[in-house]
Amino acid sequence: MADMDVFSAMGIVGFGKAAKKRELDPNRFDKTKLSIRAPSQSDEDSDDPGPSLPQPGFFKQDVDGLGDEDNEDNAGSTDDEPEYDPSAPSLSTPDFPITHEATLKEHTKVISALTVDPSGARVLSGSHDYDCKLWDFGGMTTQTRSFKTWEPAGSYYVNDLKYSNDGQQFLVISGTIQAKLFDREGEEKATFVKGDMYIRDMKHTAGHVGELSSCMWHPKDKQYFITSSADSTIRIWDVENKRKQKSVIVVKSKERGARTKVTTCAYSTDGTLIGGACLDGALHMWQASSNFVRPNMTIEGAHTKGTDVGSLVFSVDGRTVLTRGGDDTVKLWDLRAFKRPLASHSGATTLYPGTNAVFSPDEKYILTGTGASAKGGRGKLTLLRRESLSVVKEIDMDTTPVKVVWHSKINQIITGLANGTIAVLYSPETSLNGAKLLLSKGAPKRPTIEDLSDALAAPTILTPHALPMFKDGEGLVKGMKRKFEKDRMDPRKSRRPELPVTGPGRGGRVGASATQHVVQNLVRDTTRDEDPREALLKYAKMADEDPQWTSAWRQNQPKPVFSNVSEDEEEEEEG
């Protein structure tokens, strides 16, 4: 007999006081509910998430398998529950996760970069206030606060952010000419080299010489990523080599000077194609296995010249490309007929150059932001049908949406607004974790007298100016143990000293001096430490045994004849 059976036979249910289980309010999501506005044009067949009329056959009257005559007596009764028909559509499940909203507000200026890690647990944001912030859904409460804030590049805007495929590191692309790599906790791992601005040929520079605009990781290999820049190049980098890029794609424009700014770049889902959109309106495609001398496919005038293309996204099948232009258009292109767009949507007001568009997880819809028509007005998120790019829904936002992300794992829409707010749209029924965790923790627990008993029994006296020998536990308050253990693991808070450098590239570092990157490339000159006479005489024996240059006249070379001078003559000459 098992132990539990013995306890139950003796009438023992359990030991000790059972902990109270916290019950969550089933209506806790109602306070964050949104009101959805229908599109301006008449769209009767739109997929509105609101309840619709039930289809015939949804409620079956013949609940007990008998005929209609046997059920006439029960026709007026309302006690019987209707039978569920699996073939009928659901009345309450919305098509899009846009019924509820949670906001993350800490930035002070427009959100210019936004990404979510592959698991959907963390949000990484960058802004024109020069800051990057890390948000963790699992660690936040209803008081949404980021757990890390830092300036990756001083007083430069953050243009793009991308998580690696495994979520263990991310790239930060700012207004500088150097990309930076950070680990999952926001600690800097590498800063990639900048090129020589005085070299004209962009293929011969070790890095970028113009402002960076975007980046993307290789979808299959986590060792490689690409960056685009205003120096008219797309560069392929290896994570392990920060001193020089792996390959260079020089974009040649038909404009005067043959250079143009590459505003965005992207890999196809299988990693075989690299796409780039330029400021001159051109759209280029290169095979990743080619020599990048010229693009394999090109469209001149894909978007209006002089406008920034905010995003370039490949579909999962690798045949379709979605672009969001600065000319207020969203266009869909087919790589098999790469001459004119499959569909185009105009009227998407663009107020910020980085405004992007993304596919829905099932790729049946396209999501983008539309700017406010007047200063201080309200922007909106626009959902478009993929086939025709017609408007399906419009969601009013407080201000202009700039960056949008539709995460497939958690089925939530994260958008960065122009006022520095990050809005997370979700549905309590179809979304998973993410912003739902903020309201799933319940109200904070109120401290009881039992919790304070330790503090009341033995209060801690803090004497910060006492001598070290008289400090009681170094002035630590009980309950702070976990905090100090966490700070101990942080190399900055624990003030861990710099590790010794024992070899080139050890631990991701080469040295600590300011001019170390210049000194590394110089060849050490050791001639001033050598004796010139010894340097010449060490070749004398080799010249006698194997004369390479004087062997032609070695047979008839006259032998020197020296006169014999006696010691007396030498003394007379000296005297």
KOLPA-689068 format. One line per field, with one value per residue (C-alpha): residue in three letters; chain; x, y, z. Coordinates in nm, 3 decimals, padded with zeros to 5 digits. Each point is the difference from the previous one (the first is absolute). Example, Ala and Ser with C-alpha at 12.3 -4.5 7.8 and 13.67 -1.06 7.14 Angstrom:
<atoms>
rest	c(ALA;SER)
kette	c(A;A)
x	c(01.230;00.137)
y	c(-00.450;00.344)
z	c(00.780;-00.066)
</atoms>
This chain:
<atoms>
rest	c(MET;ALA;ASP;MET;ASP;VAL;PHE;SER;ALA;MET;GLY;ILE;VAL;GLY;PHE;GLY;LYS;ALA;ALA;LYS;LYS;ARG;GLU;LEU;ASP;PRO;ASN;ARG;PHE;ASP;LYS;THR;LYS;LEU;SER;ILE;ARG;ALA;PRO;SER;GLN;SER;ASP;GLU;ASP;SER;ASP;ASP;PRO;GLY;PRO;SER;LEU;PRO;GLN;PRO;GLY;PHE;PHE;LYS;GLN;ASP;VAL;ASP;GLY;LEU;GLY;ASP;GLU;ASP;ASN;GLU;ASP;ASN;ALA;GLY;SER;THR;ASP;ASP;GLU;PRO;GLU;TYR;ASP;PRO;SER;ALA;PRO;SER;LEU;SER;THR;PRO;ASP;PHE;PRO;ILE;THR;HIS;GLU;ALA;THR;LEU;LYS;GLU;HIS;THR;LYS;VAL;ILE;SER;ALA;LEU;THR;VAL;ASP;PRO;SER;GLY;ALA;ARG;VAL;LEU;SER;GLY;SER;HIS;ASP;TYR;ASP;CYS;LYS;LEU;TRP;ASP;PHE;GLY;GLY;MET;THR;THR;GLN;THR;ARG;SER;PHE;LYS;THR;TRP;GLU;PRO;ALA;GLY;SER;TYR;TYR;VAL;ASN;ASP;LEU;LYS;TYR;SER;ASN;ASP;GLY;GLN;GLN;PHE;LEU;VAL;ILE;SER;GLY;THR;ILE;GLN;ALA;LYS;LEU;PHE;ASP;ARG;GLU;GLY;GLU;GLU;LYS;ALA;THR;PHE;VAL;LYS;GLY;ASP;MET;TYR;ILE;ARG;ASP;MET;LYS;HIS;THR;ALA;GLY;HIS;VAL;GLY;GLU;LEU;SER;SER;CYS;MET;TRP;HIS;PRO;LYS;ASP;LYS;GLN;TYR;PHE;ILE;THR;SER;SER;ALA;ASP;SER;THR;ILE;ARG;ILE;TRP;ASP;VAL;GLU;ASN;LYS;ARG;LYS;GLN;LYS;SER;VAL;ILE;VAL;VAL;LYS;SER;LYS;GLU;ARG;GLY;ALA;ARG;THR;LYS;VAL;THR;THR;CYS;ALA;TYR;SER;THR;ASP;GLY;THR;LEU;ILE;GLY;GLY;ALA;CYS;LEU;ASP;GLY;ALA;LEU;HIS;MET;TRP;GLN;ALA;SER;SER;ASN;PHE;VAL;ARG;PRO;ASN;MET;THR;ILE;GLU;GLY;ALA;HIS;THR;LYS;GLY;THR;ASP;VAL;GLY;SER;LEU;VAL;PHE;SER;VAL;ASP;GLY;ARG;THR;VAL;LEU;THR;ARG;GLY;GLY;ASP;ASP;THR;VAL;LYS;LEU;TRP;ASP;LEU;ARG;ALA;PHE;LYS;ARG;PRO;LEU;ALA;SER;HIS;SER;GLY;ALA;THR;THR;LEU;TYR;PRO;GLY;THR;ASN;ALA;VAL;PHE;SER;PRO;ASP;GLU;LYS;TYR;ILE;LEU;THR;GLY;THR;GLY;ALA;SER;ALA;LYS;GLY;GLY;ARG;GLY;LYS;LEU;THR;LEU;LEU;ARG;ARG;GLU;SER;LEU;SER;VAL;VAL;LYS;GLU;ILE;ASP;MET;ASP;THR;THR;PRO;VAL;LYS;VAL;VAL;TRP;HIS;SER;LYS;ILE;ASN;GLN;ILE;ILE;THR;GLY;LEU;ALA;ASN;GLY;THR;ILE;ALA;VAL;LEU;TYR;SER;PRO;GLU;THR;SER;LEU;ASN;GLY;ALA;LYS;LEU;LEU;LEU;SER;LYS;GLY;ALA;PRO;LYS;ARG;PRO;THR;ILE;GLU;ASP;LEU;SER;ASP;ALA;LEU;ALA;ALA;PRO;THR;ILE;LEU;THR;PRO;HIS;ALA;LEU;PRO;MET;PHE;LYS;ASP;GLY;GLU;GLY;LEU;VAL;LYS;GLY;MET;LYS;ARG;LYS;PHE;GLU;LYS;ASP;ARG;MET;ASP;PRO;ARG;LYS;SER;ARG;ARG;PRO;GLU;LEU;PRO;VAL;THR;GLY;PRO;GLY;ARG;GLY;GLY;ARG;VAL;GLY;ALA;SER;ALA;THR;GLN;HIS;VAL;VAL;GLN;ASN;LEU;VAL;ARG;ASP;THR;THR;ARG;ASP;GLU;ASP;PRO;ARG;GLU;ALA;LEU;LEU;LYS;TYR;ALA;LYS;MET;ALA;ASP;GLU;ASP;PRO;GLN;TRP;THR;SER;ALA;TRP;ARG;GLN;ASN;GLN;PRO;LYS;PRO;VAL;PHE;SER;ASN;VAL;SER;GLU;ASP;GLU;GLU;GLU;GLU;GLU;GLU;GLY)
kette	c(A;A;A;A;A;A;A;A;A;A;A;A;A;A;A;A;A;A;A;A;A;A;A;A;A;A;A;A;A;A;A;A;A;A;A;A;A;A;A;A;A;A;A;A;A;A;A;A;A;A;A;A;A;A;A;A;A;A;A;A;A;A;A;A;A;A;A;A;A;A;A;A;A;A;A;A;A;A;A;A;A;A;A;A;A;A;A;A;A;A;A;A;A;A;A;A;A;A;A;A;A;A;A;A;A;A;A;A;A;A;A;A;A;A;A;A;A;A;A;A;A;A;A;A;A;A;A;A;A;A;A;A;A;A;A;A;A;A;A;A;A;A;A;A;A;A;A;A;A;A;A;A;A;A;A;A;A;A;A;A;A;A;A;A;A;A;A;A;A;A;A;A;A;A;A;A;A;A;A;A;A;A;A;A;A;A;A;A;A;A;A;A;A;A;A;A;A;A;A;A;A;A;A;A;A;A;A;A;A;A;A;A;A;A;A;A;A;A;A;A;A;A;A;A;A;A;A;A;A;A;A;A;A;A;A;A;A;A;A;A;A;A;A;A;A;A;A;A;A;A;A;A;A;A;A;A;A;A;A;A;A;A;A;A;A;A;A;A;A;A;A;A;A;A;A;A;A;A;A;A;A;A;A;A;A;A;A;A;A;A;A;A;A;A;A;A;A;A;A;A;A;A;A;A;A;A;A;A;A;A;A;A;A;A;A;A;A;A;A;A;A;A;A;A;A;A;A;A;A;A;A;A;A;A;A;A;A;A;A;A;A;A;A;A;A;A;A;A;A;A;A;A;A;A;A;A;A;A;A;A;A;A;A;A;A;A;A;A;A;A;A;A;A;A;A;A;A;A;A;A;A;A;A;A;A;A;A;A;A;A;A;A;A;A;A;A;A;A;A;A;A;A;A;A;A;A;A;A;A;A;A;A;A;A;A;A;A;A;A;A;A;A;A;A;A;A;A;A;A;A;A;A;A;A;A;A;A;A;A;A;A;A;A;A;A;A;A;A;A;A;A;A;A;A;A;A;A;A;A;A;A;A;A;A;A;A;A;A;A;A;A;A;A;A;A;A;A;A;A;A;A;A;A;A;A;A;A;A;A;A;A;A;A;A;A;A;A;A;A;A;A;A;A;A;A;A;A;A;A;A;A;A;A;A;A;A;A;A;A;A;A;A;A;A;A;A;A;A;A;A;A;A;A;A;A;A;A;A;A;A;A;A;A;A;A;A;A;A;A;A;A;A;A;A;A;A;A;A;A;A;A;A;A;A;A;A;A;A;A;A;A;A;A;A;A)
x	c(00.000;00.135;00.079;-00.293;-00.238;00.129;-00.054;-00.351;-00.085;00.115;-00.200;00.307;-00.048;00.322;00.247;00.029;-00.204;-00.109;00.107;-00.277;-00.023;-00.038;-00.293;00.026;-00.286;-00.153;-00.083;00.352;00.052;-00.309;00.178;00.243;-00.263;00.012;-00.276;00.064;-00.099;-00.112;00.183;-00.116;-00.117;-00.292;00.129;-00.292;00.197;00.270;00.104;-00.130;00.102;-00.330;-00.278;-00.204;-00.330;00.011;-00.007;-00.281;00.068;00.209;-00.269;-00.157;-00.349;00.015;00.220;-00.103;-00.001;-00.382;-00.235;-00.141;-00.329;00.168;00.179;-00.307;-00.055;00.351;-00.013;-00.093;00.245;00.322;00.175;00.144;00.344;00.052;00.227;00.329;00.049;00.374;-00.071;-00.157;00.220;00.087;-00.193;00.249;00.347;00.135;00.196;00.272;00.161;-00.116;-00.272;00.217;00.300;00.290;00.242;00.371;00.090;00.353;00.146;-00.037;00.026;-00.107;00.064;00.238;00.089;-00.196;00.046;-00.114;00.215;-00.091;-00.174;-00.217;00.114;00.197;-00.046;00.297;-00.065;00.209;-00.096;00.105;00.073;00.322;-00.107;-00.050;-00.232;-00.058;-00.344;-00.082;-00.367;00.062;00.167;-00.237;-00.319;-00.275;00.260;00.183;00.366;00.302;00.274;00.293;00.062;00.319;00.134;00.167;00.164;-00.013;-00.201;-00.095;-00.344;-00.065;-00.097;-00.048;00.004;00.001;00.007;00.200;-00.186;00.080;-00.086;00.333;00.135;-00.120;00.133;-00.032;00.017;00.029;00.078;00.372;00.206;00.065;-00.239;-00.002;-00.074;-00.154;-00.085;-00.348;00.043;00.112;00.375;00.215;00.191;00.156;00.024;00.067;00.266;-00.055;00.145;00.248;-00.196;00.286;-00.016;-00.222;-00.063;-00.245;00.119;00.338;-00.122;-00.016;-00.338;-00.268;00.087;-00.359;-00.289;-00.154;-00.368;-00.105;00.120;-00.119;00.128;00.048;-00.313;00.197;00.346;00.025;00.363;-00.081;-00.201;-00.029;-00.004;-00.098;00.136;-00.004;00.337;-00.187;00.099;-00.145;00.263;-00.004;00.163;00.124;-00.074;00.345;00.188;-00.064;00.310;-00.128;-00.317;-00.035;-00.136;-00.104;-00.293;00.057;-00.328;00.048;-00.257;-00.091;00.009;00.293;00.289;-00.122;-00.071;-00.322;-00.110;-00.115;-00.295;-00.082;00.125;-00.134;00.073;-00.251;-00.137;00.236;00.300;00.058;-00.099;00.108;-00.227;00.067;-00.208;00.167;-00.069;-00.007;-00.314;00.168;-00.056;00.284;00.036;00.326;00.063;00.185;00.236;00.096;00.298;-00.226;00.142;-00.348;-00.349;-00.185;-00.332;-00.065;-00.302;00.070;-00.264;-00.159;-00.079;00.019;00.352;00.129;-00.227;00.120;-00.130;-00.075;-00.004;00.057;-00.145;00.009;-00.290;00.054;-00.007;00.267;-00.199;-00.161;00.156;-00.182;00.130;-00.118;00.107;00.035;-00.228;-00.309;-00.027;00.012;00.095;00.013;00.245;00.030;00.362;-00.110;-00.135;00.220;-00.115;-00.310;-00.167;-00.266;-00.201;00.042;-00.163;00.028;-00.108;00.211;00.130;00.370;00.131;00.314;00.252;00.017;-00.372;-00.027;-00.251;-00.013;-00.183;-00.245;00.108;-00.215;00.107;-00.360;00.012;00.246;00.037;00.140;-00.031;-00.167;00.103;-00.226;-00.139;00.047;00.251;-00.091;-00.262;-00.066;00.171;-00.126;00.112;-00.122;-00.064;00.009;-00.106;00.300;-00.161;-00.121;00.150;-00.350;-00.074;-00.149;00.018;00.131;00.091;00.021;00.315;00.090;00.255;00.188;00.116;00.355;00.124;-00.223;00.079;-00.246;00.148;-00.112;00.063;-00.195;-00.236;00.028;00.061;00.268;00.019;00.220;-00.168;00.129;-00.047;00.237;-00.270;00.011;-00.352;-00.053;-00.327;-00.124;-00.305;-00.065;-00.129;00.246;00.319;00.247;00.198;00.165;-00.211;-00.246;00.259;-00.026;-00.356;00.035;00.197;-00.287;00.024;00.323;-00.006;-00.058;00.255;-00.137;00.119;00.163;00.209;00.117;00.062;00.369;00.053;-00.197;00.177;00.354;00.011;00.320;00.194;00.181;00.320;00.144;00.286;00.118;00.338;00.007;00.072;-00.318;-00.236;-00.263;-00.014;00.134;-00.329;-00.207;-00.371;-00.168;-00.186;00.261;00.198;-00.139;00.057;00.364;00.051;-00.137;00.219;00.299;-00.056;-00.012;00.358;-00.076;-00.170;00.249;00.289;00.175;00.356;00.109;00.118;00.366;00.071;00.214;-00.038;-00.149;-00.376;-00.017;-00.348;-00.115;00.256;00.338;00.113;-00.111;00.196;-00.171;00.232;00.025;-00.194;00.254;00.309;-00.125;00.017;00.355;00.303;00.254;00.324;00.301;00.285;00.094;00.087;00.247;00.374;00.045;00.351;-00.122;-00.301;00.233;00.266;-00.248;-00.032;00.382;00.046;-00.305;00.138;00.334;-00.156;-00.283;00.053;-00.322;00.085;00.383;00.030;00.036;00.347;00.111;00.266;00.181;-00.059;00.345;00.116;00.099;00.374;00.093;00.351;00.174;00.086;00.249;-00.048;00.292;-00.155;-00.330;00.170;00.182;-00.323;-00.172;00.294)
y	c(00.000;00.339;00.264;00.215;-00.295;-00.060;00.365;00.001;-00.323;00.159;00.314;00.219;00.245;00.198;00.168;00.366;00.294;-00.013;00.302;00.207;-00.015;00.333;00.012;00.235;00.224;-00.138;00.357;00.133;00.060;00.218;00.316;-00.022;-00.062;00.208;00.133;-00.099;00.233;-00.133;00.117;00.318;-00.162;-00.240;-00.347;-00.226;-00.321;00.112;-00.241;00.198;-00.160;00.091;-00.254;-00.089;-00.175;-00.377;-00.210;-00.250;-00.320;00.156;-00.065;-00.340;-00.051;-00.378;-00.042;-00.351;-00.167;-00.023;00.150;00.349;-00.124;-00.127;00.329;00.220;-00.018;00.120;00.279;00.262;-00.124;00.198;-00.241;-00.219;00.109;00.014;-00.259;00.127;-00.042;-00.010;00.100;00.329;00.309;00.128;00.300;00.140;-00.072;00.309;-00.028;00.243;00.055;00.362;-00.007;00.102;00.228;00.031;00.293;00.026;00.363;00.107;00.150;00.374;00.015;-00.199;-00.376;-00.048;-00.368;-00.289;-00.376;-00.300;-00.302;-00.332;-00.136;00.309;00.059;00.324;00.324;00.210;00.362;00.288;00.363;00.346;00.076;-00.204;-00.277;-00.372;-00.175;-00.366;-00.110;-00.341;-00.104;-00.265;00.243;00.295;00.073;00.243;00.268;-00.059;00.082;-00.102;-00.189;00.153;00.336;00.116;00.222;-00.223;00.278;00.321;00.276;-00.193;-00.126;-00.372;-00.104;-00.377;-00.293;-00.371;-00.311;-00.301;-00.320;-00.159;00.316;00.005;00.319;00.300;00.268;00.374;00.222;00.368;00.315;-00.077;-00.201;-00.294;-00.283;-00.127;-00.348;-00.055;-00.312;-00.084;00.204;00.314;-00.027;00.105;-00.283;00.159;00.320;-00.059;00.196;00.318;00.054;00.252;00.298;00.109;-00.315;00.052;-00.364;-00.137;-00.357;00.081;00.144;-00.228;00.139;00.259;00.365;00.134;-00.002;-00.343;-00.044;-00.363;-00.354;-00.361;-00.337;-00.294;-00.218;-00.327;00.082;00.201;00.090;00.249;00.319;00.287;00.376;00.279;00.351;00.342;-00.081;-00.195;-00.345;-00.307;-00.188;-00.360;-00.048;-00.292;00.022;-00.135;00.251;00.360;00.132;-00.038;-00.095;-00.330;00.138;00.334;00.074;00.334;00.147;00.200;00.266;00.155;00.340;00.232;-00.128;-00.363;-00.006;-00.009;-00.070;-00.356;00.058;-00.362;-00.353;-00.352;-00.370;-00.235;-00.269;-00.265;00.235;-00.031;00.358;00.339;00.294;00.370;00.314;00.329;00.371;00.037;-00.218;-00.317;-00.350;-00.253;-00.376;-00.197;-00.372;-00.066;-00.240;00.248;00.234;00.308;00.178;00.092;-00.078;-00.300;00.189;00.374;00.230;00.366;00.231;-00.257;00.292;00.375;00.133;00.175;-00.181;-00.250;-00.356;-00.096;-00.378;-00.289;-00.337;-00.338;-00.242;-00.350;-00.161;00.246;00.104;00.321;00.320;00.266;00.358;00.302;00.318;00.354;00.105;-00.109;-00.334;-00.370;-00.226;-00.374;-00.145;-00.344;-00.108;-00.222;00.306;00.271;00.288;00.150;-00.042;-00.263;00.247;00.348;00.194;00.379;00.249;-00.145;00.330;-00.022;00.253;-00.186;-00.162;-00.332;-00.083;-00.371;-00.264;-00.370;-00.317;-00.162;-00.341;-00.181;00.253;00.063;00.361;00.289;00.241;00.352;00.337;00.308;00.343;00.272;00.234;00.309;00.101;-00.155;-00.222;-00.368;-00.262;-00.347;-00.355;-00.126;-00.366;-00.081;-00.308;-00.158;-00.075;00.352;00.213;00.124;00.131;-00.260;00.186;00.321;00.034;00.353;00.074;00.297;00.122;-00.113;-00.366;-00.030;-00.354;-00.308;-00.361;-00.289;-00.286;-00.344;-00.192;00.223;00.134;00.360;00.328;00.226;00.350;00.298;00.340;00.348;00.116;-00.265;-00.248;-00.370;-00.139;-00.375;-00.118;-00.346;-00.217;-00.192;-00.293;-00.040;00.156;-00.192;00.148;00.331;00.292;-00.244;-00.072;00.359;-00.058;-00.368;00.059;00.150;00.287;00.032;-00.189;00.212;-00.046;-00.172;00.000;-00.339;00.147;00.281;-00.214;-00.044;00.372;00.077;-00.267;00.107;00.339;00.072;00.311;00.153;00.192;00.095;00.210;-00.257;-00.165;-00.323;-00.210;00.130;-00.041;-00.266;-00.203;00.298;00.181;-00.244;-00.014;-00.338;-00.086;00.158;-00.319;-00.081;00.356;-00.002;-00.344;00.133;00.310;-00.226;-00.164;00.338;00.091;00.373;00.010;-00.241;00.206;-00.307;00.090;-00.029;-00.349;-00.030;-00.010;-00.308;-00.025;00.173;-00.005;-00.177;00.035;00.225;00.271;00.088;00.283;00.303;00.292;00.271;-00.035;-00.377;-00.053;00.221;-00.157;-00.348;00.067;00.142;-00.218;00.023;00.162;-00.156;00.132;00.278;-00.256;-00.190;00.064;00.074;-00.153;-00.331;00.003;00.018;-00.242;-00.281;-00.022;00.003;-00.375;-00.063;00.237;-00.187;-00.345;00.080;00.326;00.052;00.333;-00.025;-00.362;00.111;00.150;-00.216;-00.177;00.316;00.209;00.136;-00.099;00.290;00.021;00.185;00.122;-00.141;00.277;-00.072;00.110;00.247;00.182;00.022;00.153;00.254;00.101;00.040;00.196)
z	c(00.000;-00.093;00.261;-00.104;00.036;00.354;00.090;-00.144;00.189;00.326;-00.072;-00.048;-00.281;00.029;00.230;00.083;-00.113;-00.361;-00.202;-00.143;-00.377;-00.166;-00.236;-00.296;-00.098;-00.321;-00.108;00.051;-00.375;-00.040;00.116;-00.296;-00.265;-00.318;-00.223;-00.361;-00.282;-00.337;-00.314;-00.165;-00.322;-00.009;00.060;00.068;-00.025;00.245;00.272;00.296;00.331;00.162;00.044;-00.305;-00.050;00.046;-00.312;-00.062;00.186;00.274;00.260;-00.057;00.138;-00.037;00.307;00.102;-00.336;-00.012;-00.253;-00.002;00.146;00.316;00.049;-00.029;00.375;00.063;-00.257;00.255;00.260;00.036;00.234;-00.275;-00.123;-00.377;-00.153;-00.139;-00.372;-00.091;-00.360;00.104;00.038;00.344;00.121;00.249;-00.139;-00.178;-00.322;00.109;00.343;00.020;00.264;00.299;00.048;00.243;-00.010;00.084;00.056;00.085;-00.318;-00.051;-00.381;-00.303;00.001;-00.293;00.053;00.148;00.017;00.204;00.083;-00.170;00.311;00.039;00.359;-00.044;-00.191;-00.110;-00.096;-00.130;-00.031;-00.111;00.366;-00.060;00.242;-00.036;00.245;00.082;00.117;00.144;00.001;00.265;00.240;-00.038;00.190;-00.088;00.074;-00.326;00.042;-00.203;00.182;-00.191;-00.168;-00.168;-00.277;-00.259;-00.202;00.198;-00.164;-00.316;-00.100;00.012;-00.354;00.025;00.243;-00.078;00.220;-00.116;-00.087;00.337;00.194;00.187;-00.158;-00.197;-00.232;00.057;-00.308;00.089;-00.194;00.020;-00.249;00.235;00.084;00.357;00.134;00.345;00.195;00.126;00.319;-00.184;00.059;-00.295;-00.166;-00.309;-00.202;-00.367;-00.182;-00.198;-00.344;-00.135;-00.129;-00.231;-00.213;-00.302;-00.088;00.256;-00.058;00.152;00.331;00.303;00.113;-00.065;-00.051;00.005;00.243;00.058;-00.085;00.064;00.065;-00.009;00.119;-00.232;00.038;00.004;00.135;00.322;-00.077;-00.278;-00.039;-00.248;00.044;-00.239;00.003;-00.164;-00.161;-00.273;00.128;00.165;00.202;00.120;00.340;00.203;00.373;00.087;-00.215;00.096;-00.176;-00.356;-00.183;-00.184;-00.328;-00.147;-00.233;-00.171;-00.124;-00.316;-00.070;-00.331;00.164;-00.031;00.210;-00.024;00.374;00.197;00.356;00.067;00.233;00.087;-00.064;00.059;-00.044;-00.156;00.233;-00.140;-00.007;-00.376;-00.090;00.134;-00.071;00.027;-00.052;-00.082;00.028;-00.378;-00.009;-00.126;00.138;-00.044;00.058;00.018;00.020;00.326;-00.181;-00.274;-00.015;00.044;-00.304;-00.118;00.133;-00.138;-00.005;00.001;-00.017;-00.060;00.142;00.229;00.233;-00.042;-00.031;00.312;00.247;00.260;-00.037;00.359;-00.032;-00.238;00.104;-00.177;00.027;00.139;-00.344;-00.120;-00.308;00.122;00.130;00.204;00.003;00.198;-00.172;00.122;-00.286;00.203;-00.181;00.085;-00.291;-00.054;-00.255;-00.160;-00.059;-00.290;-00.186;00.142;-00.217;00.154;00.340;00.057;00.207;00.137;00.281;00.014;00.260;00.283;00.135;00.091;00.249;00.109;-00.236;00.189;-00.025;-00.084;-00.108;00.098;-00.093;00.238;00.137;-00.259;-00.269;-00.103;00.120;00.013;00.291;-00.023;00.170;-00.146;00.123;00.132;-00.261;00.220;00.263;00.333;-00.164;00.050;-00.214;-00.074;-00.059;-00.337;-00.079;-00.372;-00.189;-00.171;-00.337;-00.080;00.281;00.080;00.348;00.234;00.332;00.150;00.367;00.137;00.200;00.219;-00.251;-00.311;00.004;-00.132;00.067;00.002;00.093;-00.020;00.200;-00.113;00.324;00.237;-00.273;00.115;-00.184;00.146;-00.145;00.079;-00.008;-00.072;00.360;00.139;00.106;-00.089;-00.044;00.026;-00.159;00.096;00.045;00.325;-00.205;-00.287;00.143;00.212;00.291;-00.093;00.123;00.158;00.269;00.125;00.118;00.091;00.319;00.194;00.246;00.197;00.326;00.308;00.277;00.310;00.359;-00.061;-00.278;00.223;00.305;-00.072;-00.041;00.316;00.206;-00.087;-00.169;-00.189;00.098;-00.295;00.074;-00.339;00.145;00.254;-00.025;-00.203;00.311;00.170;-00.296;00.050;-00.321;-00.193;00.054;-00.205;00.062;00.014;-00.314;-00.230;-00.047;-00.344;-00.120;00.100;-00.151;-00.328;00.021;00.062;-00.338;-00.175;-00.103;00.020;00.338;00.155;-00.145;-00.129;-00.108;-00.359;-00.093;-00.103;-00.371;-00.072;-00.375;-00.305;00.013;00.336;00.144;-00.283;00.090;-00.140;00.224;00.196;-00.146;-00.201;-00.300;00.015;-00.325;-00.182;00.158;-00.087;-00.371;00.009;-00.073;00.280;-00.125;00.179;-00.221;00.241;00.268;-00.224;-00.060;-00.374;-00.008;00.144;-00.232;-00.303;00.123;00.058;-00.380;-00.067;00.030;-00.219;-00.265;-00.014;-00.027;-00.239;-00.187;-00.191;-00.161;-00.051;-00.117;-00.366;00.049;00.290;-00.216;-00.116;00.311;00.111;00.341;00.226;00.074;00.320;00.076;00.305;00.240;00.278;00.356;-00.020;-00.292;00.186;00.302;-00.221;-00.169;00.333;00.140)
</atoms>
